[in-house]
Amino acid sequence: MSQPRRILIVTPTLNSARYLEETVLSVATQRGDLVIHYHVQDGVSTDGTLEILRKWEGVFADSPSFLGGAPVCFSWSSEKDRSMYDSLNKGFDHLLSVVPASEVVLMTWINSDDRLASDSMQTVLCAHLATGYEAITGLPSIILDSGVKAWTSPYRPVARENIRAGLHDGRTLRFIMQEGTYWTPALWRKSGGLNGSLRLAGDWDLWRRFAEHADWLGLMAVLAYHRRHASQLSHDMEKYWAEVDRVKVDSRIENCLPDAGATGNKCWFNSNTNVWEILQEPAGVYSSKEKQKDQAAGGPVKISSLAEEAAAGWQVRFSLLGYPIADVIGLSYTETWGRWSDANLYDRVILKLSVELPSSFELSFTAAAYCGKETFLEVAVVVGDTQQVVRLGWKPELYTVVFKDARPSRFITFIPKNPVSPSEIKPGGDTRKIGIGFRSLGFRPVGPPPVH
C-alpha cells in the first residue's frame, strides 16, 4: 500500500482573531488524495486568537476530515519569536519533527489574513507529480479587507535567472506572491529555510535561494488570495526595499538588469488531452504601467495617513479596483476597460473608502452613459450631505465635480436616473440594468492641507 501524500502548511499569527477563522477554514476545506499537516505558530496573542485555535483543535480531533475534505492533522503552539519568518521556521521544524521528510511531498505557508483557494493543494499536487518541478506558484489574486475579490493578475513568466539575481523585488520585476507558492522538502533543506532575522523580505530572500537549486513553474490558476488591509507589515515599501538592499550587500548580489533571454515556465491542465502542458515564454520586463497596476491593486504599498492622502491625492481604475476603495455596491462584473453600474444589484453605486474624504476636494471620473448619441444620462454624485448632478454622454469623457464644505465621509455614491437594460432595446441575453460605465476615479484636495 502506497504512503499517503502529505503536505505541510504553517500559519504564523499574532493577534489575528479578526481573520484567522477564514484562514483555518480555507485549509480545513481542501479536498484531494492527500493528508494535510497544519500547524499554527502563534507569537503570544492576547486578542482571542488562542480561543480560536483551541476550538479548531477540538474540531479536528473529533473529525479530521472537516465537511468531507482531506484529513487534517492539526497542531499549534504559542511562544515569543524574533519575526514572522522565525515563527515560520519554528512551525516547519515542528512539523518535520513529527512527519518524516521522506513522506512529505510539498510545503507551503498561508498568512493569518490570507486564504487558500478551493482545491489549491490538490491542483498543485497533481501538477507537481506530473511535471516534477520543485517550486510552483500561481496567479496573484487580491481580496479586500471586506473579502471582496478585487483583482487577479494575468500570467507573467518568472525566470530562474531573474529570481536568483533577486530582481523580483517589486522594483525591477514584479513580486512572486507568497500565498499559493509551494515547494518540496528537499528544496527547503538545500536552501536552509527562512532567514529568521528578516522582518519584511523573508519570502523574497527564500525564493532567490530556491532558484539557486531549482527551476520554477507558474500555474495558470489562482491558488490563494492575498488580503489587502492597512495593518500589514509589507505596506511600508521603503523599509521593505531597505531590507532587500541589505541582504543584497550581505550576500554580495550585484545589482543588474533582467536577463533579456530569460524564459519562464507556464503550465496548465489541458482538459481535452488530460495532460499538464508546459510552455516556455520570455520573462520580459516590468513596465511602469504594470507597476502602477500592481501598486493600485496587488503589490504591497504604503498605506498613508489621511493627512498624507489628502496632500497627495489618488486615482484608481475600475478594471483594477484597489486601495483606497475598500468595498463596492451596485457594480457589475469587471471588464477590460472598467465596470458598468447594474440597478438589478442596487439602484445606485456606493464606493466605500479606506480613508475619509475631507470637506473640500475635487472628484474626477472618466465614464460613459448607456444612452443614445443624442441623449444624456443624469447622475447624482453624493458625498456626505452634499449632492451634485452631472449629465453623462454616451462616449467616455472626463467629468470633474468640486465639493466644498461637505460633511466628511468615507462613501461616494453615484445615482443614475432611469438605467436601462440592453435586452429592452435590442434582442439579447443582457438583462443588466446598466447606467454608468466607469473607467477611472481620481481625488484631489482643494484648499490648504490639514493642520496636524
Backbone torsions as a table, in degrees:
resi	resn	phi	psi	omega
1	MET	NA	131.7	-176.1
2	SER	-74.4	151.4	177.2
3	GLN	-68.1	144.8	176.1
4	PRO	-66.3	148.7	179.3
5	ARG	-83.3	116.7	-172.8
6	ARG	-106.9	137.3	175.9
7	ILE	-121.3	132.1	176.9
8	LEU	-97.3	135.3	176.7
9	ILE	-142.0	136.2	-179.0
10	VAL	-122.6	141.9	170.6
11	THR	-118.6	117.5	172.2
12	PRO	-85.2	139.2	-176.9
13	THR	-147.2	148.9	171.8
14	LEU	-152.7	111.7	179.9
15	ASN	51.8	53.1	-176.4
16	SER	-114.2	28.5	-176.2
17	ALA	-57.5	-29.3	-176.7
18	ARG	-61.9	-36.5	-173.8
19	TYR	-115.1	-17.1	-167.3
20	LEU	-57.5	-39.4	-177.9
21	GLU	-58.3	-41.0	178.5
22	GLU	-63.7	-40.4	-179.5
23	THR	-63.8	-49.2	179.8
24	VAL	-60.9	-42.7	-179.5
25	LEU	-62.2	-36.5	179.7
26	SER	-67.0	-26.5	175.1
27	VAL	-80.8	-43.6	-175.4
28	ALA	-62.6	-27.6	-175.4
29	THR	-97.4	10.6	174.2
30	GLN	-66.6	141.2	178.9
31	ARG	-117.8	165.4	174.9
32	GLY	135.9	175.2	-179.5
33	ASP	-85.0	73.3	-174.6
34	LEU	-160.6	165.8	172.5
35	VAL	-120.8	130.5	-177.1
36	ILE	-101.5	125.1	172.7
37	HIS	-105.4	107.2	-170.2
38	TYR	-115.3	124.3	179.4
39	HIS	-126.3	131.7	173.9
40	VAL	-105.0	121.6	-179.7
41	GLN	-105.6	108.3	-175.7
42	ASP	-97.6	146.0	-179.7
43	GLY	-98.6	36.8	-179.1
44	VAL	70.3	68.6	-179.9
45	SER	-77.4	155.8	-179.9
46	THR	-127.8	14.3	-169.6
47	ASP	-114.9	12.8	-176.4
48	GLY	105.7	-3.2	178.9
49	THR	-59.1	-42.7	-175.8
50	LEU	-66.6	-33.9	176.6
51	GLU	-63.8	-39.8	177.3
52	ILE	-63.1	-42.9	-178.8
53	LEU	-66.1	-39.9	178.1
54	ARG	-64.2	-38.5	179.1
55	LYS	-61.9	-48.4	-178.3
56	TRP	-69.6	-29.1	174.4
57	GLU	-59.8	-42.3	177.2
58	GLY	-68.3	-39.6	179.5
59	VAL	-60.2	-48.7	-177.7
60	PHE	-70.6	-30.4	177.0
61	ALA	-65.5	-39.1	179.4
62	ASP	-75.1	-37.5	-175.7
63	SER	-148.9	90.1	-179.7
64	PRO	-58.0	-31.9	178.8
65	SER	-94.8	84.6	-175.6
66	PHE	-68.2	123.5	180.0
67	LEU	52.2	34.9	176.7
68	GLY	79.6	11.0	179.7
69	GLY	-79.6	-173.2	176.8
70	ALA	-64.4	144.8	179.9
71	PRO	-62.8	139.3	-178.3
72	VAL	-118.4	124.0	171.0
73	CYS	-96.3	106.8	-168.8
74	PHE	-104.1	140.8	174.2
75	SER	-149.9	161.2	176.4
76	TRP	-156.4	158.2	174.2
77	SER	-148.7	159.5	-179.1
78	SER	-133.7	115.8	-178.5
79	GLU	-158.9	158.9	179.4
80	LYS	-64.5	148.6	176.4
81	ASP	-142.9	166.5	179.2
82	ARG	-81.3	-29.6	-175.8
83	SER	-167.4	173.7	175.8
84	MET	-59.9	-38.5	-177.1
85	TYR	-72.4	-33.5	172.2
86	ASP	-63.5	-40.7	177.8
87	SER	-62.0	-42.3	178.8
88	LEU	-63.8	-42.1	177.0
89	ASN	-58.8	-42.4	177.9
90	LYS	-61.0	-43.4	-179.5
91	GLY	-63.3	-45.4	179.6
92	PHE	-69.5	-35.5	176.6
93	ASP	-59.9	-41.1	179.0
94	HIS	-63.1	-49.1	-177.4
95	LEU	-62.8	-41.0	-179.2
96	LEU	-72.2	-15.9	176.3
97	SER	-81.5	-21.5	-179.2
98	VAL	-108.1	-16.1	178.1
99	VAL	-121.4	116.7	178.7
100	PRO	-56.2	133.5	-178.0
101	ALA	-57.6	-28.1	-179.9
102	SER	-66.0	-20.3	179.5
103	GLU	-94.6	-9.0	-176.5
104	VAL	-89.1	131.8	178.9
105	VAL	-94.9	-46.4	-175.4
106	LEU	-142.1	159.3	176.7
107	MET	-132.4	153.2	174.6
108	THR	-164.2	172.1	168.5
109	TRP	-137.2	156.5	177.8
110	ILE	-134.0	124.4	-178.6
111	ASN	-68.9	160.2	-169.2
112	SER	-76.5	2.9	172.6
113	ASP	-121.1	3.8	179.7
114	ASP	-104.7	175.6	-177.8
115	ARG	-140.2	141.3	168.9
116	LEU	-75.1	145.5	171.9
117	ALA	-76.8	156.5	179.4
118	SER	-57.8	135.3	176.4
119	ASP	59.7	23.0	178.4
120	SER	-59.0	-46.6	-175.5
121	MET	-64.8	-42.9	178.9
122	GLN	-63.5	-38.9	179.1
123	THR	-61.5	-49.2	-178.5
124	VAL	-67.9	-39.8	179.2
125	LEU	-59.3	-46.6	-180.0
126	CYS	-63.2	-42.3	179.4
127	ALA	-64.1	-41.5	179.2
128	HIS	-64.1	-46.7	-178.6
129	LEU	-64.6	-31.4	-178.7
130	ALA	-80.7	-31.2	-172.6
131	THR	-111.1	-25.4	-179.8
132	GLY	82.5	1.7	179.8
133	TYR	-66.9	141.6	-175.5
134	GLU	-94.0	-17.7	177.1
135	ALA	-130.2	122.1	-174.1
136	ILE	-131.9	134.9	177.2
137	THR	-134.7	164.3	-177.8
138	GLY	-119.8	-161.3	-179.7
139	LEU	-82.6	127.5	175.2
140	PRO	-60.6	134.8	179.1
141	SER	-140.4	134.8	-170.1
142	ILE	-111.2	135.1	167.9
143	ILE	-116.4	148.5	178.7
144	LEU	-82.7	173.4	-179.1
145	ASP	-54.3	-34.1	-178.6
146	SER	-77.4	-11.5	-175.3
147	GLY	100.1	-5.9	178.3
148	VAL	-63.5	130.4	176.7
149	LYS	-79.3	109.7	-167.4
150	ALA	-97.3	-31.5	-166.8
151	TRP	-165.7	136.9	172.1
152	THR	-127.3	132.7	-176.9
153	SER	-75.1	142.6	167.5
154	PRO	-68.2	161.7	-178.0
155	TYR	-65.4	133.7	172.5
156	ARG	-130.8	118.5	-177.0
157	PRO	-59.3	141.0	172.7
158	VAL	-113.6	123.1	-175.9
159	ALA	-100.6	138.8	-177.8
160	ARG	-55.6	-41.5	-178.4
161	GLU	-60.4	-41.1	-178.1
162	ASN	-73.1	-36.3	178.1
163	ILE	-65.5	-45.1	-178.6
164	ARG	-62.0	-32.6	179.4
165	ALA	-81.3	1.1	177.9
166	GLY	72.6	26.5	-174.8
167	LEU	-86.0	-13.5	179.9
168	HIS	-87.7	63.0	-176.8
169	ASP	-113.5	11.3	179.9
170	GLY	83.8	-2.4	176.2
171	ARG	-109.2	-56.0	-179.5
172	THR	-84.9	-46.1	176.5
173	LEU	-134.0	159.8	-175.5
174	ARG	-68.1	159.1	-179.9
175	PHE	-65.9	149.1	163.8
176	ILE	-95.6	111.4	-173.7
177	MET	-67.7	140.0	-176.9
178	GLN	-71.6	-46.4	-178.0
179	GLU	-66.1	130.9	-177.2
180	GLY	88.3	8.6	174.9
181	THR	-104.9	128.5	-177.1
182	TYR	-122.7	155.1	179.2
183	TRP	-152.0	167.7	-179.9
184	THR	-88.3	155.3	176.1
185	PRO	-63.0	-31.7	177.8
186	ALA	-61.8	-41.0	179.2
187	LEU	-67.6	-37.8	177.1
188	TRP	-60.1	-45.7	-179.0
189	ARG	-65.9	-45.3	-178.5
190	LYS	-63.5	-30.5	-176.4
191	SER	-89.2	-13.3	177.0
192	GLY	85.4	9.2	179.3
193	GLY	73.9	-167.6	-177.3
194	LEU	-81.6	153.0	173.8
195	ASN	-84.7	103.3	-174.7
196	GLY	-69.0	-11.7	179.0
197	SER	-82.4	-12.9	179.1
198	LEU	-83.4	153.3	-179.8
199	ARG	-114.7	-26.7	-171.8
200	LEU	-125.0	-36.3	-169.6
201	ALA	-111.3	26.3	-177.4
202	GLY	-64.3	-36.3	179.2
203	ASP	-70.1	-42.8	175.8
204	TRP	-54.7	-43.9	-179.3
205	ASP	-66.2	-39.2	179.4
206	LEU	-67.4	-41.0	-179.6
207	TRP	-60.2	-43.1	-177.5
208	ARG	-66.3	-33.5	177.8
209	ARG	-75.3	-32.5	171.0
210	PHE	-56.9	-43.8	-174.7
211	ALA	-68.0	-14.1	174.3
212	GLU	-72.5	-19.8	-173.7
213	HIS	-119.3	-16.6	-173.7
214	ALA	-154.0	157.3	173.9
215	ASP	-84.3	163.1	-178.4
216	TRP	-111.4	152.1	176.3
217	LEU	-124.1	129.5	177.7
218	GLY	-103.7	115.5	179.2
219	LEU	-85.1	141.3	175.2
220	MET	-83.6	59.3	-176.9
221	ALA	-153.3	147.5	172.7
222	VAL	-82.4	118.8	-177.9
223	LEU	-103.5	-21.9	-178.8
224	ALA	-162.4	167.2	-179.7
225	TYR	-120.9	132.1	176.5
226	HIS	-97.5	125.6	-177.6
227	ARG	-92.5	131.7	176.7
228	ARG	-96.4	122.8	172.3
229	HIS	-155.0	164.4	-166.1
230	ALA	-71.7	-19.3	-174.3
231	SER	-92.1	6.8	-179.0
232	GLN	-70.3	141.7	176.6
233	LEU	-60.9	-36.6	-171.9
234	SER	-73.9	-0.8	-179.1
235	HIS	-71.0	-25.3	-178.1
236	ASP	-88.7	91.0	-172.9
237	MET	-70.3	-28.0	178.6
238	GLU	-62.9	-42.2	177.6
239	LYS	-68.8	-37.9	178.3
240	TYR	-59.6	-51.0	-177.6
241	TRP	-68.5	-30.9	175.5
242	ALA	-63.0	-39.0	177.6
243	GLU	-68.3	-41.9	175.8
244	VAL	-56.3	-47.2	-177.1
245	ASP	-65.9	-35.1	176.9
246	ARG	-64.9	-41.4	178.2
247	VAL	-63.6	-40.4	179.6
248	LYS	-62.2	-41.7	178.9
249	VAL	-66.0	-48.0	-178.3
250	ASP	-63.5	-34.2	-177.9
251	SER	-93.3	2.2	179.9
252	ARG	57.1	42.7	176.1
253	ILE	-88.9	122.1	-179.6
254	GLU	-78.6	136.6	174.0
255	ASN	-69.1	129.8	-177.1
256	CYS	-148.4	170.5	176.1
257	LEU	-90.0	158.4	177.8
258	PRO	-57.8	145.4	177.1
259	ASP	-66.3	117.8	-175.2
260	ALA	-63.3	-26.5	-178.3
261	GLY	-98.2	6.0	-175.7
262	ALA	-71.5	144.3	177.9
263	THR	-126.6	154.0	175.6
264	GLY	-116.7	161.7	-175.1
265	ASN	-103.0	114.3	-178.6
266	LYS	-100.7	127.2	-173.6
267	CYS	-129.9	141.1	175.2
268	TRP	-152.0	161.5	178.6
269	PHE	-95.4	120.4	178.8
270	ASN	-85.3	105.8	-175.9
271	SER	-70.7	-16.1	178.3
272	ASN	-78.2	-36.2	-177.9
273	THR	-105.7	-7.3	-176.3
274	ASN	57.2	41.4	-178.1
275	VAL	-132.2	140.2	170.8
276	TRP	-78.0	120.2	-176.2
277	GLU	-106.4	142.8	-178.8
278	ILE	-123.7	132.0	177.8
279	LEU	-127.2	132.7	176.1
280	GLN	-89.7	131.3	179.9
281	GLU	-131.5	149.5	177.2
282	PRO	-58.3	136.8	-178.4
283	ALA	-70.3	-30.6	176.8
284	GLY	71.4	-166.5	-178.1
285	VAL	-118.7	170.9	179.7
286	TYR	-103.2	98.9	-175.2
287	SER	-73.4	158.9	177.8
288	SER	-62.3	-32.1	178.6
289	LYS	-64.5	-42.7	178.5
290	GLU	-66.5	-38.3	177.7
291	LYS	-59.5	-43.5	179.8
292	GLN	-62.6	-40.5	178.3
293	LYS	-61.9	-47.5	-177.3
294	ASP	-64.1	-41.0	-178.7
295	GLN	-70.6	-29.2	178.0
296	ALA	-76.2	-32.5	-169.1
297	ALA	-131.9	-14.3	-173.1
298	GLY	-140.3	-46.7	-175.2
299	GLY	-72.5	155.3	178.2
300	PRO	-70.6	117.4	179.3
301	VAL	-125.1	159.3	-178.1
302	LYS	-70.1	128.2	174.1
303	ILE	-87.6	118.2	-175.6
304	SER	-83.4	162.3	171.7
305	SER	-74.0	168.8	178.1
306	LEU	-58.7	-41.1	-179.4
307	ALA	-62.5	-43.8	178.9
308	GLU	-66.3	-40.5	-179.7
309	GLU	-63.1	-43.6	-179.0
310	ALA	-65.4	-34.9	-179.0
311	ALA	-71.8	-34.1	-172.7
312	ALA	-95.9	-30.1	-172.8
313	GLY	77.1	176.0	179.1
314	TRP	-158.7	166.1	178.5
315	GLN	-149.5	140.1	176.6
316	VAL	-132.6	156.6	173.2
317	ARG	-109.4	141.7	-174.4
318	PHE	-74.3	-15.6	173.4
319	SER	-78.5	-13.0	-177.1
320	LEU	-138.9	46.1	-173.9
321	LEU	-56.6	127.0	177.2
322	GLY	-150.5	-158.9	-179.2
323	TYR	-53.2	135.1	9.8
324	PRO	-94.2	16.5	177.6
325	ILE	-79.4	111.6	-177.5
326	ALA	-88.6	-30.2	-177.8
327	ASP	-161.6	157.0	179.2
328	VAL	-137.1	149.6	173.9
329	ILE	-133.7	137.4	173.0
330	GLY	91.2	9.7	177.9
331	LEU	-103.9	141.2	175.0
332	SER	-76.3	-174.7	-177.5
333	TYR	-64.4	158.9	-178.2
334	THR	-75.7	133.4	173.4
335	GLU	-117.5	172.3	-173.8
336	THR	-61.1	-31.1	-176.1
337	TRP	-94.3	-20.7	-175.5
338	GLY	157.9	-142.6	-177.5
339	ARG	-147.3	144.1	174.0
340	TRP	-88.6	150.1	165.1
341	SER	-74.4	153.0	-180.0
342	ASP	-140.7	106.6	-177.3
343	ALA	-69.3	-13.2	173.1
344	ASN	-67.1	-28.2	177.3
345	LEU	-83.2	-45.4	177.4
346	TYR	-164.0	151.3	-173.7
347	ASP	-78.3	0.7	178.0
348	ARG	-149.1	164.5	176.4
349	VAL	-103.7	124.5	178.9
350	ILE	-118.0	123.3	176.1
351	LEU	-106.4	119.7	175.9
352	LYS	-95.8	129.1	-175.8
353	LEU	-101.2	155.3	174.5
354	SER	-81.5	-14.6	179.3
355	VAL	-125.5	156.1	179.1
356	GLU	-87.3	133.5	176.2
357	LEU	-73.1	142.9	175.9
358	PRO	-73.4	179.8	-176.5
359	SER	-75.9	-25.4	-178.9
360	SER	-129.6	126.1	-178.3
361	PHE	-166.1	170.0	177.6
362	GLU	-114.8	126.5	179.4
363	LEU	-110.2	123.7	178.7
364	SER	-119.4	135.6	177.7
365	PHE	-144.1	140.4	175.4
366	THR	-98.5	123.6	-173.6
367	ALA	-156.1	164.7	173.9
368	ALA	-135.1	155.7	178.9
369	ALA	-103.8	149.1	172.3
370	TYR	-85.4	89.7	-177.7
371	CYS	-157.3	171.1	-179.8
372	GLY	-72.9	167.9	-176.9
373	LYS	-64.8	-25.9	-176.1
374	GLU	-102.1	8.6	-176.6
375	THR	-124.9	172.6	179.1
376	PHE	-132.5	160.2	174.8
377	LEU	-116.3	124.6	177.0
378	GLU	-82.0	131.9	-179.3
379	VAL	-130.6	126.5	174.2
380	ALA	-89.2	130.7	176.9
381	VAL	-110.9	120.1	-172.5
382	VAL	-120.6	128.9	171.6
383	VAL	-133.4	123.1	-178.1
384	GLY	60.4	-123.9	179.9
385	ASP	-104.2	16.2	-176.9
386	THR	-115.6	136.9	-179.9
387	GLN	-127.7	136.1	174.7
388	GLN	-122.8	146.4	179.0
389	VAL	-112.5	130.4	-178.9
390	VAL	-123.2	140.4	175.9
391	ARG	-101.4	115.7	-177.6
392	LEU	-97.2	136.6	174.2
393	GLY	-93.6	177.7	-174.2
394	TRP	-77.8	-18.8	177.7
395	LYS	-95.1	147.2	177.9
396	PRO	-62.9	125.2	178.6
397	GLU	-140.5	161.4	177.6
398	LEU	-89.9	124.7	178.2
399	TYR	-116.4	140.9	-179.2
400	THR	-125.9	130.9	179.1
401	VAL	-126.2	130.3	180.0
402	VAL	-104.8	127.3	176.3
403	PHE	-109.3	130.8	178.4
404	LYS	-128.9	131.3	176.8
405	ASP	58.6	34.3	174.9
406	ALA	-80.2	157.5	175.3
407	ARG	-69.5	126.5	-179.1
408	PRO	-53.7	139.6	-174.5
409	SER	-151.6	158.4	173.1
410	ARG	-103.2	9.1	-175.3
411	PHE	-123.6	138.4	170.4
412	ILE	-119.8	125.4	-176.1
413	THR	-119.7	132.9	175.3
414	PHE	-115.7	125.6	-178.6
415	ILE	-119.7	101.0	178.7
416	PRO	-78.0	141.3	179.9
417	LYS	-89.6	122.3	175.5
418	ASN	56.1	60.1	174.2
419	PRO	-63.4	154.1	-172.3
420	VAL	-126.1	146.8	174.3
421	SER	-88.9	134.1	176.1
422	PRO	-55.5	-32.4	-179.1
423	SER	-69.1	-16.5	176.5
424	GLU	-79.0	-20.4	-175.8
425	ILE	-98.9	-40.3	179.8
426	LYS	-143.5	154.1	-179.0
427	PRO	-59.0	141.8	-179.9
428	GLY	159.5	172.9	-175.5
429	GLY	-98.3	4.5	-176.8
430	ASP	-83.6	100.9	-176.7
431	THR	-98.6	6.4	176.5
432	ARG	-61.8	145.6	174.2
433	LYS	-98.6	87.1	-171.1
434	ILE	-94.2	146.8	-179.2
435	GLY	-131.1	-57.4	-174.9
436	ILE	-113.7	128.6	172.8
437	GLY	-98.4	99.1	-175.9
438	PHE	-83.5	134.1	175.4
439	ARG	-112.3	-48.8	-179.6
440	SER	-149.1	162.3	179.2
441	LEU	-143.7	133.1	-179.9
442	GLY	-132.9	150.1	178.9
443	PHE	-125.6	137.0	175.0
444	ARG	-140.3	131.3	-178.7
445	PRO	-69.3	152.7	175.7
446	VAL	-122.6	130.9	179.6
447	GLY	98.2	-173.9	-176.1
448	PRO	-69.7	152.3	178.7
449	PRO	-66.8	157.7	-179.9
450	PRO	-63.2	148.3	-179.6
451	VAL	-93.8	131.8	179.7
452	HIS	-85.1	NA	NA
